[in-house]
């Protein structure tokens, strides 16, 4: 009888562990940052193409950094 009780405890431990992993994974997915997306508003505002401020989106080049530092104004 003692062995059966031990195996039930092991199974319970595995189920609880799997549940904890599932909850942790769901939390990571739910709170993970989304994909960076272009903001066409800046292109419309300035009349410049995205490549004016970005050489490798989403990273800003020198012109993009200057644009940001000036409060998003040319």
N, CA, C and O atoms as a Tinker XYZ file with bonds, in Angstrom:
   296  protein
     1  N      0.812000   -1.184000    0.000000    73     2
     2  CA     0.000000    0.000000    0.000000    64     1     3
     3  C      0.864000    1.260000    0.000000    63     2     4     5
     4  O      0.508000    2.257000   -0.628000    81     3
     5  N      1.953000    1.219000    0.675000    73     3     6
     6  CA     2.801000    2.399000    0.804000    64     5     7
     7  C      3.340000    2.825000   -0.560000    63     6     8     9
     8  O      3.429000    4.022000   -0.835000    81     7
     9  N      3.706000    1.861000   -1.427000    73     7    10
    10  CA     4.229000    2.182000   -2.753000    64     9    11
    11  C      3.178000    2.889000   -3.584000    63    10    12    13
    12  O      3.503000    3.835000   -4.301000    81    11
    13  N      1.938000    2.463000   -3.512000    73    11    14
    14  CA     0.876000    3.072000   -4.286000    64    13    15
    15  C      0.670000    4.520000   -3.846000    63    14    16    17
    16  O      0.471000    5.394000   -4.691000    81    15
    17  N      0.713000    4.781000   -2.578000    73    15    18
    18  CA     0.571000    6.132000   -2.052000    64    17    19
    19  C      1.702000    7.024000   -2.552000    63    18    20    21
    20  O      1.481000    8.192000   -2.870000    81    19
    21  N      2.903000    6.478000   -2.620000    73    19    22
    22  CA     4.056000    7.223000   -3.106000    64    21    23
    23  C      3.897000    7.574000   -4.580000    63    22    24    25
    24  O      4.220000    8.691000   -4.985000    81    23
    25  N      3.401000    6.630000   -5.396000    73    23    26
    26  CA     3.232000    6.902000   -6.821000    64    25    27
    27  C      2.122000    7.920000   -7.053000    63    26    28    29
    28  O      2.212000    8.736000   -7.970000    81    27
    29  N      1.072000    7.879000   -6.228000    73    27    30
    30  CA     0.003000    8.879000   -6.338000    64    29    31
    31  C      0.562000   10.254000   -6.004000    63    30    32    33
    32  O      0.219000   11.241000   -6.655000    81    31
    33  N      1.410000   10.322000   -5.008000    73    31    34
    34  CA     2.048000   11.597000   -4.649000    64    33    35
    35  C      2.946000   12.108000   -5.766000    63    34    36    37
    36  O      2.994000   13.310000   -6.032000    81    35
    37  N      3.657000   11.196000   -6.419000    73    35    38
    38  CA     4.523000   11.584000   -7.531000    64    37    39
    39  C      3.707000   12.105000   -8.701000    63    38    40    41
    40  O      4.068000   13.104000   -9.323000    81    39
    41  N      2.614000   11.433000   -8.998000    73    39    42
    42  CA     1.751000   11.872000  -10.097000    64    41    43
    43  C      1.148000   13.235000   -9.776000    63    42    44    45
    44  O      1.086000   14.111000  -10.639000    81    43
    45  N      0.714000   13.407000   -8.560000    73    43    46
    46  CA     0.151000   14.690000   -8.138000    64    45    47
    47  C      1.198000   15.801000   -8.275000    63    46    48    49
    48  O      0.896000   16.903000   -8.733000    81    47
    49  N      2.422000   15.493000   -7.872000    73    47    50
    50  CA     3.523000   16.459000   -7.984000    64    49    51
    51  C      3.767000   16.819000   -9.447000    63    50    52    53
    52  O      3.949000   17.994000   -9.767000    81    51
    53  N      3.774000   15.833000  -10.337000    73    51    54
    54  CA     3.982000   16.082000  -11.772000    64    53    55
    55  C      2.854000   16.925000  -12.363000    63    54    56    57
    56  O      3.107000   17.832000  -13.156000    81    55
    57  N      1.616000   16.631000  -11.983000    73    55    58
    58  CA     0.472000   17.383000  -12.496000    64    57    59
    59  C      0.541000   18.832000  -12.016000    63    58    60    61
    60  O      0.328000   19.759000  -12.797000    81    59
    61  N      0.834000   19.022000  -10.747000    73    59    62
    62  CA     0.950000   20.380000  -10.218000    64    61    63
    63  C      2.114000   21.127000  -10.867000    63    62    64    65
    64  O      2.007000   22.314000  -11.176000    81    63
    65  N      3.214000   20.429000  -11.067000    73    63    66
    66  CA     4.368000   21.046000  -11.724000    64    65    67
    67  C      4.047000   21.446000  -13.154000    63    66    68    69
    68  O      4.420000   22.535000  -13.591000    81    67
    69  N      3.364000   20.586000  -13.882000    73    67    70
    70  CA     2.976000   20.897000  -15.261000    64    69    71
    71  C      2.007000   22.066000  -15.286000    63    70    72    73
    72  O      2.073000   22.912000  -16.178000    81    71
    73  N      1.116000   22.118000  -14.320000    73    71    74
    74  CA     0.176000   23.241000  -14.229000    64    73    75
    75  C      0.902000   24.545000  -13.957000    63    74    76    77
    76  O      0.572000   25.577000  -14.543000    81    75
    77  N      1.882000   24.505000  -13.079000    73    75    78
    78  CA     2.659000   25.705000  -12.769000    64    77    79
    79  C      3.443000   26.182000  -13.991000    63    78    80    81
    80  O      3.534000   27.383000  -14.247000    81    79
    81  N      4.003000   25.241000  -14.739000    73    79    82
    82  CA     4.729000   25.587000  -15.964000    64    81    83
    83  C      3.769000   26.211000  -16.974000    63    82    84    85
    84  O      4.115000   27.196000  -17.628000    81    83
    85  N      2.572000   25.649000  -17.108000    73    83    86
    86  CA     1.584000   26.176000  -18.051000    64    85    87
    87  C      1.173000   27.594000  -17.675000    63    86    88    89
    88  O      1.054000   28.454000  -18.548000    81    87
    89  N      0.957000   27.847000  -16.396000    73    87    90
    90  CA     0.586000   29.195000  -15.943000    64    89    91
    91  C      1.731000   30.171000  -16.190000    63    90    92    93
    92  O      1.497000   31.290000  -16.646000    81    91
    93  N      2.952000   29.770000  -15.901000    73    91    94
    94  CA     4.105000   30.636000  -16.126000    64    93    95
    95  C      4.270000   30.944000  -17.611000    63    94    96    97
    96  O      4.546000   32.086000  -17.978000    81    95
    97  N      4.107000   29.954000  -18.454000    73    95    98
    98  CA     4.222000   30.150000  -19.902000    64    97    99
    99  C      3.129000   31.090000  -20.402000    63    98   100   101
   100  O      3.400000   31.959000  -21.231000    81    99
   101  N      1.923000   30.933000  -19.923000    73    99   102
   102  CA     0.818000   31.813000  -20.321000    64   101   103
   103  C      1.105000   33.250000  -19.907000    63   102   104   105
   104  O      0.818000   34.180000  -20.661000    81   103
   105  N      1.670000   33.441000  -18.713000    73   103   106
   106  CA     2.006000   34.789000  -18.249000    64   105   107
   107  C      3.088000   35.419000  -19.119000    63   106   108   109
   108  O      3.007000   36.601000  -19.451000    81   107
   109  N      4.089000   34.645000  -19.485000    73   107   110
   110  CA     5.164000   35.159000  -20.344000    64   109   111
   111  C      4.593000   35.580000  -21.693000    63   110   112   113
   112  O      4.935000   36.647000  -22.203000    81   111
   113  N      3.743000   34.769000  -22.262000    73   111   114
   114  CA     3.149000   35.086000  -23.563000    64   113   115
   115  C      2.247000   36.314000  -23.454000    63   114   116   117
   116  O      2.264000   37.177000  -24.332000    81   115
   117  N      1.470000   36.394000  -22.394000    73   115   118
   118  CA     0.536000   37.504000  -22.235000    64   117   119
   119  C      1.244000   38.837000  -22.038000    63   118   120   121
   120  O      0.762000   39.867000  -22.510000    81   119
   121  N      2.369000   38.834000  -21.354000    73   119   122
   122  CA     3.044000   40.090000  -21.038000    64   121   123
   123  C      4.268000   40.359000  -21.899000    63   122   124   125
   124  O      4.983000   41.331000  -21.659000    81   123
   125  N      4.522000   39.520000  -22.894000    73   123   126
   126  CA     5.664000   39.731000  -23.785000    64   125   127
   127  C      5.399000   40.957000  -24.656000    63   126   128   129
   128  O      4.267000   41.182000  -25.086000    81   127
   129  N      6.431000   41.743000  -24.915000    73   127   130
   130  CA     6.219000   42.909000  -25.774000    64   129   131
   131  C      5.843000   42.469000  -27.187000    63   130   132   133
   132  O      6.305000   41.441000  -27.681000    81   131
   133  N      5.006000   43.262000  -27.811000    73   131   134
   134  CA     4.582000   42.957000  -29.177000    64   133   135
   135  C      5.652000   43.343000  -30.187000    63   134   136   137
   136  O      6.667000   43.953000  -29.852000    81   135
   137  N      5.399000   42.979000  -31.398000    73   135   138
   138  CA     6.319000   43.300000  -32.475000    64   137   139
   139  C      6.299000   44.807000  -32.716000    63   138   140   141
   140  O      5.244000   45.439000  -32.670000    81   139
   141  N      7.466000   45.368000  -32.970000    73   139   142
   142  CA     7.549000   46.797000  -33.274000    64   141   143
   143  C      6.873000   47.051000  -34.611000    63   142   144   145
   144  O      7.064000   46.304000  -35.571000    81   143
   145  N      6.086000   48.109000  -34.660000    73   143   146
   146  CA     5.382000   48.439000  -35.885000    64   145   147
   147  C      5.714000   49.871000  -36.279000    63   146   148   149
   148  O      5.970000   50.730000  -35.435000    81   147
   149  N      5.703000   50.097000  -37.566000    73   147   150
   150  CA     5.987000   51.429000  -38.081000    64   149   151
   151  C      4.865000   52.381000  -37.701000    63   150   152   153
   152  O      3.716000   51.974000  -37.526000    81   151
   153  N      5.212000   53.642000  -37.578000    73   151   154
   154  CA     4.226000   54.666000  -37.291000    64   153   155
   155  C      4.120000   55.555000  -38.523000    63   154   156   157
   156  O      4.921000   56.476000  -38.681000    81   155
   157  N      3.150000   55.301000  -39.399000    73   155   158
   158  CA     3.049000   56.080000  -40.626000    64   157   159
   159  C      2.732000   57.547000  -40.360000    63   158   160   161
   160  O      2.877000   58.383000  -41.252000    81   159
   161  N      2.301000   57.866000  -39.149000    73   159   162
   162  CA     2.012000   59.262000  -38.809000    64   161   163
   163  C      3.237000   60.146000  -38.953000    63   162   164   165
   164  O      3.115000   61.293000  -39.382000    81   163
   165  N      4.414000   59.641000  -38.604000    73   163   166
   166  CA     5.632000   60.443000  -38.739000    64   165   167
   167  C      5.948000   60.683000  -40.206000    63   166   168   169
   168  O      6.376000   61.779000  -40.569000    81   167
   169  N      5.747000   59.690000  -41.053000    73   167   170
   170  CA     5.988000   59.858000  -42.485000    64   169   171
   171  C      5.015000   60.891000  -43.058000    63   170   172   173
   172  O      5.408000   61.724000  -43.874000    81   171
   173  N      3.761000   60.841000  -42.638000    73   171   174
   174  CA     2.777000   61.821000  -43.094000    64   173   175
   175  C      3.110000   63.212000  -42.576000    63   174   176   177
   176  O      2.985000   64.199000  -43.302000    81   175
   177  N      3.535000   63.289000  -41.319000    73   175   178
   178  CA     3.851000   64.572000  -40.686000    64   177   179
   179  C      5.033000   65.250000  -41.371000    63   178   180   181
   180  O      5.025000   66.464000  -41.575000    81   179
   181  N      6.045000   64.466000  -41.723000    73   179   182
   182  CA     7.278000   65.046000  -42.257000    64   181   183
   183  C      7.353000   65.019000  -43.777000    63   182   184   185
   184  O      8.104000   65.791000  -44.374000    81   183
   185  N      6.581000   64.139000  -44.409000    73   183   186
   186  CA     6.686000   63.978000  -45.856000    64   185   187
   187  C      7.933000   63.202000  -46.267000    63   186   188   189
   188  O      8.282000   63.157000  -47.447000    81   187
   189  N      8.596000   62.596000  -45.299000    73   187   190
   190  CA     9.821000   61.818000  -45.552000    64   189   191
   191  C      9.504000   60.327000  -45.490000    63   190   192   193
   192  O      8.584000   59.922000  -44.780000    81   191
   193  N     10.250000   59.510000  -46.220000    73   191   194
   194  CA    10.055000   58.053000  -46.123000    64   193   195
   195  C     10.626000   57.519000  -44.803000    63   194   196   197
   196  O     11.407000   58.199000  -44.139000    81   195
   197  N     10.239000   56.329000  -44.441000    73   195   198
   198  CA    10.703000   55.712000  -43.188000    64   197   199
   199  C     12.229000   55.642000  -43.134000    63   198   200   201
   200  O     12.828000   55.798000  -42.069000    81   199
   201  N     12.858000   55.404000  -44.300000    73   199   202
   202  CA    14.316000   55.304000  -44.362000    64   201   203
   203  C     15.033000   56.595000  -44.019000    63   202   204   205
   204  O     16.250000   56.592000  -43.836000    81   203
   205  N     14.308000   57.692000  -43.929000    73   203   206
   206  CA    14.924000   58.956000  -43.521000    64   205   207
   207  C     15.429000   58.861000  -42.073000    63   206   208   209
   208  O     16.508000   59.357000  -41.751000    81   207
   209  N     14.647000   58.227000  -41.220000    73   207   210
   210  CA    15.014000   58.104000  -39.795000    64   209   211
   211  C     15.510000   56.712000  -39.403000    63   210   212   213
   212  O     16.149000   56.548000  -38.364000    81   211
   213  N     15.218000   55.719000  -40.230000    73   211   214
   214  CA    15.580000   54.336000  -39.908000    64   213   215
   215  C     16.455000   53.758000  -41.005000    63   214   216   217
   216  O     16.080000   53.762000  -42.177000    81   215
   217  N     17.640000   53.252000  -40.613000    73   215   218
   218  CA    18.433000   52.499000  -41.586000    64   217   219
   219  C     18.128000   51.017000  -41.456000    63   218   220   221
   220  O     18.155000   50.285000  -42.445000    81   219
   221  N     17.837000   50.571000  -40.233000    73   219   222
   222  CA    17.486000   49.175000  -39.959000    64   221   223
   223  C     16.363000   49.189000  -38.922000    63   222   224   225
   224  O     16.629000   49.069000  -37.726000    81   223
   225  N     15.101000   49.336000  -39.368000    73   223   226
   226  CA    13.985000   49.442000  -38.416000    64   225   227
   227  C     13.999000   48.312000  -37.402000    63   226   228   229
   228  O     14.315000   47.179000  -37.767000    81   227
   229  N     13.674000   48.568000  -36.165000    73   227   230
   230  CA    13.165000   49.816000  -35.616000    64   229   231
   231  C     14.251000   50.763000  -35.113000    63   230   232   233
   232  O     13.932000   51.787000  -34.509000    81   231
   233  N     15.511000   50.449000  -35.343000    73   231   234
   234  CA    16.598000   51.300000  -34.838000    64   233   235
   235  C     16.634000   52.623000  -35.591000    63   234   236   237
   236  O     16.439000   52.669000  -36.805000    81   235
   237  N     16.886000   53.692000  -34.850000    73   235   238
   238  CA    16.986000   55.018000  -35.457000    64   237   239
   239  C     18.408000   55.287000  -35.919000    63   238   240   241
   240  O     19.369000   54.869000  -35.272000    81   239
   241  N     18.538000   55.988000  -37.043000    73   239   242
   242  CA    19.853000   56.461000  -37.479000    64   241   243
   243  C     20.076000   57.844000  -36.867000    63   242   244   245
   244  O     19.270000   58.279000  -36.044000    81   243
   245  N     21.128000   58.536000  -37.237000    73   243   246
   246  CA    21.450000   59.845000  -36.650000    64   245   247
   247  C     20.320000   60.847000  -36.885000    63   246   248   249
   248  O     19.978000   61.614000  -35.984000    81   247
   249  N     19.733000   60.850000  -38.093000    73   247   250
   250  CA    18.637000   61.781000  -38.374000    64   249   251
   251  C     17.411000   61.458000  -37.524000    63   250   252   253
   252  O     16.727000   62.364000  -37.047000    81   251
   253  N     17.136000   60.179000  -37.336000    73   251   254
   254  CA    16.007000   59.764000  -36.507000    64   253   255
   255  C     16.202000   60.145000  -35.051000    63   254   256   257
   256  O     15.256000   60.555000  -34.379000    81   255
   257  N     17.426000   60.011000  -34.565000    73   255   258
   258  CA    17.714000   60.407000  -33.180000    64   257   259
   259  C     17.561000   61.905000  -32.993000    63   258   260   261
   260  O     17.054000   62.359000  -31.967000    81   259
   261  N     18.001000   62.680000  -33.989000    73   259   262
   262  CA    17.855000   64.136000  -33.916000    64   261   263
   263  C     16.378000   64.518000  -33.958000    63   262   264   265
   264  O     15.949000   65.410000  -33.226000    81   263
   265  N     15.596000   63.850000  -34.810000    73   263   266
   266  CA    14.170000   64.087000  -34.920000    64   265   267
   267  C     13.486000   63.815000  -33.569000    63   266   268   269
   268  O     12.649000   64.601000  -33.126000    81   267
   269  N     13.839000   62.724000  -32.933000    73   267   270
   270  CA    13.275000   62.365000  -31.632000    64   269   271
   271  C     13.662000   63.387000  -30.559000    63   270   272   273
   272  O     12.836000   63.788000  -29.740000    81   271
   273  N     14.945000   63.804000  -30.580000    73   271   274
   274  CA    15.440000   64.768000  -29.581000    64   273   275
   275  C     14.737000   66.120000  -29.699000    63   274   276   277
   276  O     14.608000   66.844000  -28.712000    81   275
   277  N     14.288000   66.456000  -30.901000    73   275   278
   278  CA    13.609000   67.745000  -31.135000    64   277   279
   279  C     12.107000   67.652000  -30.903000    63   278   280   281
   280  O     11.355000   68.537000  -31.310000    81   279
   281  N     11.678000   66.594000  -30.256000    73   279   282
   282  CA    10.248000   66.427000  -29.978000    64   281   283
   283  C      9.464000   66.007000  -31.200000    63   282   284   285
   284  O      8.317000   66.417000  -31.377000    81   283
   285  N     10.076000   65.187000  -32.050000    73   283   286
   286  CA     9.465000   64.677000  -33.280000    64   285   287
   287  C      9.095000   65.789000  -34.256000    63   286   288   289
   288  O      8.032000   65.779000  -34.877000    81   287
   289  N     10.006000   66.743000  -34.366000    73   287   290
   290  CA     9.855000   67.846000  -35.320000    64   289   291
   291  C     11.146000   67.993000  -36.096000    63   290   292   293
   292  O     12.234000   67.796000  -35.554000    81   291
   293  N     11.024000   68.340000  -37.367000    73   291   294
   294  CA    12.227000   68.580000  -38.200000    64   293   295
   295  C     12.766000   69.965000  -37.955000    63   294   296
   296  O     13.767000   70.353000  -38.556000    81   295
